[in-house]
Amino acid sequence: MTKPLAALVAGELRAPAPPHAVAFARRLAATFEAPAAVLFYGSVLRTGDLDGVMDFYVLTARPRPGWRGLAGRHLWPDVSYHEIKIDGQVLRAKVAAMTLDQFAAAAAGRGVDTTIWTRFVQPSALVWVERLAVAETVIAAVAAAARTAARFAAALGPARGAPEAFWTALFQQTYAAEFRVERRGREQSILAFDGPRYDRLLLACWADEGLSAAVAADGSVGPDLAPAARRAVLAAWRRRRRLGKPLNLARLVKAAFTFEGAARYAAWKIERHTGLAVPLTPWRERHPILAAPGVLWSLWRARRGG
């Protein structure tokens, strides 16, 4: 890893994190078995809006025991929803969990997954770590995620253009591959948060990959990507594009049965968007899928005034 890339990634991950995120991360570390590190990322990191749902990745030293751990070995991450009260305010978070080894492999682009390196080329904060050696491993993994993303951006983007054009091409392609709906221009809102940061990161990653990219007077760049190398990267991308939707669909099916706290998360979302409270019974908590038709029927009647 070159010094510019290492400095960028380490500086970002080690920057002082918002106190609410640090406090939440400590609670999560006490909840999960064999926690190694907690990463904070997503829209609340960018905006600081505590009325929304925070996003965390909990990285563990080993898989969970039992059937959930078995499922997580093949279809990571495990997803859960958490609510805690800090200084009198209820804070909410959606948490993804996987082992540190799984995270590092996915960040390096091994396998067909695109979700880890596309998320962690975006800003994140290392808000809790079990020990210093783990911090170094996480930093190296996030740097690998940035390199993976920049390598695909070099092939998916224009022959030459503004750095933003390469990131735009990358995010648009990964959204299409991940079986998720994003509003048009979603990538622009991500890049607009700190455009110069993405410019610096792209050039640092390309330098680390041996892709010289002189910046022209108009600010445009073009990676020195040999035709054979470009074909190889595009072939690797086509495989990920072809398998991305089935992989993400399988994860959605798994989440339907393993998403811990799904009923509370759904109830909060419904009340936030409709203003209608959904009473949570123990049965609804344990069986959110079976409870869904009855909840929807009650909401429909309430909206109609019945």
C-alpha atoms as one frame of an Amber mdcrd trajectory, in Angstrom:
protein
   0.000   0.000   0.000   1.417   3.398  -0.963   1.839   6.081   1.657  -0.820
   8.428   0.158  -3.465   5.695   0.184  -2.484   4.444   3.628  -2.600   7.978
   5.017  -5.997   8.700   3.474  -7.637   5.538   4.750  -6.031   5.484   8.195
  -6.722   9.168   8.747 -10.382   8.758   7.885 -10.958   5.633   9.945  -9.078
   6.969  12.969 -10.596  10.454  12.945 -12.579  11.357  16.087 -16.009   9.804
  15.672 -19.338  11.276  16.800 -19.896  10.461  20.501 -23.300   8.875  19.833
 -21.730   6.444  17.360 -18.954   5.515  19.793 -21.480   4.919  22.572 -23.658
   2.790  20.309 -20.645   0.796  19.127 -19.673  -0.015  22.705 -23.168  -1.366
  23.347 -22.968  -3.471  20.200 -19.563  -4.846  21.170 -21.089  -6.004  24.446
 -23.982  -7.650  22.577 -22.157  -9.674  19.929 -20.069 -12.764  20.556 -16.304
 -12.420  19.909 -16.427  -8.836  18.598 -13.257  -7.625  16.902 -14.206  -4.226
  15.457 -17.180  -1.970  14.752 -17.388   0.281  11.683 -19.825   3.183  11.377
 -20.845   4.290   7.885 -23.806   5.512   5.842 -26.035   8.557   5.670 -26.052
   9.415   9.389 -22.243   9.531   9.367 -22.457  12.015   6.507 -25.335  14.149
   7.834 -25.382  13.634  11.600 -29.186  13.293  11.495 -29.988  11.214  14.584
 -33.661  10.932  13.619 -32.601   8.388  11.006 -31.182   4.890  11.348 -27.440
   4.564  11.868 -25.504   1.908   9.960 -22.849  -0.283  11.547 -20.787  -3.306
  10.578 -19.770  -5.519  13.479 -16.761  -7.650  12.570 -16.244 -10.730  14.705
 -13.316 -13.034  15.339 -15.318 -16.160  14.486 -18.737 -17.166  13.119 -21.771
 -17.368  15.357 -22.576 -20.788  16.791 -25.574 -22.807  15.663 -27.608 -22.680
  12.485 -27.361 -18.895  12.171 -23.591 -19.173  12.125 -23.800 -21.896   9.497
 -25.976 -19.696   7.293 -23.632 -16.749   7.843 -20.657 -18.716   6.570 -22.206
 -18.762   3.115 -24.637 -15.824   3.007 -23.161 -13.039   5.090 -23.842 -10.631
   6.621 -26.303 -11.267   9.435 -28.618  -8.272   9.830 -30.252  -6.963  12.985
 -32.004  -3.850  14.257 -31.175  -2.210  17.595 -32.606   0.613  19.673 -30.851
   2.128  22.671 -31.385   5.237  24.766 -28.441   7.588  25.214 -28.804  10.843
  27.157 -32.582  10.491  27.018 -32.730  10.061  23.234 -33.683   6.823  21.503
 -31.102   5.986  18.848 -31.685   3.378  16.163 -29.298   1.316  14.095 -29.307
  -1.348  11.441 -26.352  -3.633  12.009 -24.649  -6.037   9.634 -22.323  -8.642
  11.135 -19.712 -10.893   9.571 -16.295 -12.214  10.486 -13.214 -10.072  10.026
 -11.786 -12.668   7.623 -14.939 -12.563   5.501 -14.818  -8.767   5.439 -11.171
  -8.670   4.374 -11.718 -11.205   1.580 -14.785  -9.383   0.255 -13.053  -5.991
   0.426 -10.182  -7.350  -1.674 -12.672  -8.377  -4.362 -12.315 -12.112  -3.877
 -15.591 -13.713  -4.916 -18.486 -12.135  -6.811 -19.815  -9.878  -4.053 -19.865
  -6.147  -4.789 -21.526  -4.833  -1.637 -18.539  -4.530   0.700 -16.092  -2.664
  -1.488 -18.752  -0.315  -2.893 -19.876   0.628   0.615 -16.425   1.004   2.128
 -14.949   3.060  -0.650 -17.343   5.589   0.906 -16.427   7.283   4.211 -16.505
   5.177   7.359 -15.218   5.378  10.914 -13.606   2.721  13.069 -15.582   3.439
  16.244 -14.586   0.438  18.345 -11.754  -2.070  18.138 -10.811  -4.970  20.356
  -7.048  -4.376  20.060  -4.506  -2.418  18.009  -3.551  -5.308  15.715  -7.190
  -5.646  14.661  -7.287  -1.945  13.803  -4.387  -2.426  11.392  -6.197  -5.359
   9.758  -9.371  -3.314   9.327  -7.457  -0.367   7.862  -5.751  -2.680   5.359
  -9.117  -4.195   4.417 -10.777  -0.807   3.846  -7.787   0.271   1.741  -8.231
  -2.928  -0.292 -11.916  -2.047  -0.769 -10.906   1.328  -2.177  -8.375  -0.271
  -4.538 -10.938  -2.820  -5.723 -13.496  -0.097  -6.418 -10.962   2.114  -8.207
  -9.771  -0.792 -10.351 -13.297  -1.475 -11.601 -13.937   2.259 -12.009 -10.895
   2.503 -14.293 -12.423  -0.055 -16.666 -16.095   0.925 -16.335 -15.511   4.659
 -16.644 -14.572   6.744 -19.687 -11.166   6.572 -21.361 -10.577  10.009 -19.909
 -12.693  12.327 -17.790 -13.155  14.004 -14.443 -12.605  11.704 -11.446 -16.312
  12.068 -10.677 -17.148  10.410 -14.011 -15.312   7.227 -12.996 -17.059   7.025
  -9.616 -20.426   7.766 -11.233 -19.962   4.934 -13.712 -18.922   2.564 -10.936
 -21.845   3.316  -8.614 -24.401   3.147 -11.407 -23.104  -0.259 -12.465 -22.998
  -1.651  -8.929 -26.529  -0.446  -8.160 -27.708  -2.324 -11.244 -25.866  -5.466
 -10.151 -27.030  -5.509  -6.524 -30.770  -6.046  -6.989 -31.716  -2.893  -5.150
 -33.625   0.164  -6.245 -31.891   3.506  -5.903 -33.423   6.809  -6.920 -31.906
   8.392 -10.011 -28.852  10.443  -9.140 -28.185   8.626  -5.870 -24.490   8.437
  -6.723 -24.364  12.215  -7.151 -25.597  12.795  -3.613 -22.841  10.477  -2.338
 -20.114  12.197  -4.340 -21.399  15.682  -3.507 -20.760  15.076   0.187 -17.009
  15.475  -0.338 -16.029  15.528  -3.998 -12.338  16.381  -3.447 -12.039  13.379
  -1.117 -13.122  11.036  -3.910 -10.754  12.760  -6.353  -7.785  12.206  -4.029
  -8.823   8.649  -3.276  -9.120   7.673  -6.938  -5.644   8.921  -7.785  -4.113
   7.345  -4.677  -5.686   3.989  -5.501  -4.609   4.099  -9.124  -1.055   4.901
  -8.030  -1.215   1.919  -5.692  -2.392  -0.254  -8.589   0.395   0.984 -10.859
  -2.017   2.933 -13.078  -0.347   6.270 -13.686  -2.917   8.992 -14.304  -1.574
  12.486 -14.915  -4.067  15.244 -14.201  -4.622  17.494 -17.245  -5.075  21.246
 -17.063  -8.853  20.801 -17.246  -8.793  18.402 -14.278  -9.456  15.291 -16.344
  -7.639  12.022 -15.709  -7.197   8.764 -17.577  -5.789   5.556 -16.110  -2.910
   3.917 -17.942  -4.818   0.649 -18.286  -3.453  -1.685 -20.964  -6.082  -3.162
 -23.341  -5.501  -6.699 -22.070  -5.837  -5.551 -18.464  -9.034  -3.664 -19.282
 -10.528  -6.744 -20.926  -9.669  -8.835 -17.863 -11.285  -6.350 -15.485 -14.398
  -6.075 -17.659 -14.674  -9.863 -17.837 -14.475 -10.008 -14.041 -17.168  -7.339
 -13.855 -19.504  -9.183 -16.229 -19.310 -12.222 -13.954 -20.228 -10.093 -10.948
 -23.021  -8.392 -12.884 -24.448 -11.774 -13.920 -24.323 -13.301 -10.438 -24.991
 -10.212  -8.349 -28.784 -10.263  -8.457 -29.135 -13.986  -7.608 -26.682 -13.543
  -4.733 -28.537 -10.555  -3.326 -31.894 -12.270  -3.765 -30.587 -15.218  -1.740
 -29.492 -12.782   0.964 -32.948 -11.211   1.033 -34.557 -14.618   1.468 -32.150
 -15.425   4.285 -32.821 -12.067   5.937 -36.554 -12.730   5.870 -35.954 -15.542
   8.365 -32.923 -14.274  10.287 -33.331 -10.463  10.542 -33.303  -9.938  14.303
 -35.521  -7.049  15.390 -37.320  -6.977  12.023 -40.723  -6.331  13.609 -39.444
  -3.320  15.584 -37.675  -1.958  12.521 -40.802  -2.319  10.378 -42.990  -0.743
  13.069 -40.673   2.258  13.305 -40.559   2.658   9.517 -44.353   2.465   9.244
 -44.917   5.052  11.965 -42.240   7.332  10.520 -43.784   7.284   7.038 -47.511
   7.052   7.845 -47.858   8.427  11.354 -49.700   5.242  12.378 -48.364   3.329
  15.362 -48.109  -0.468  15.106 -48.520  -2.166  18.504 -45.830  -4.807  18.960
 -46.929  -7.993  20.672 -44.532 -10.790  21.651 -46.027 -12.912  18.866 -45.411
 -10.213  16.258 -41.830  -9.876  17.498 -41.214 -13.613  17.119 -43.093 -14.066
  13.820 -42.828 -10.853  11.761 -43.542 -12.593   8.445 -46.678 -14.333   9.689
 -47.811 -11.129  11.378 -47.351  -8.959   8.281 -50.781  -9.607   6.634 -52.652
  -8.727   9.827 -50.580  -5.579  10.321 -51.173  -4.465   6.737 -54.901  -5.110
   7.092 -55.034  -3.028  10.291 -53.125  -0.197   8.616 -55.430  -0.265   5.597
 -58.486  -0.014   7.859 -56.929   2.785   9.865 -56.095   4.772   6.730 -59.702
   4.379   5.563 -61.036   5.475   8.900 -62.445   2.042   9.750
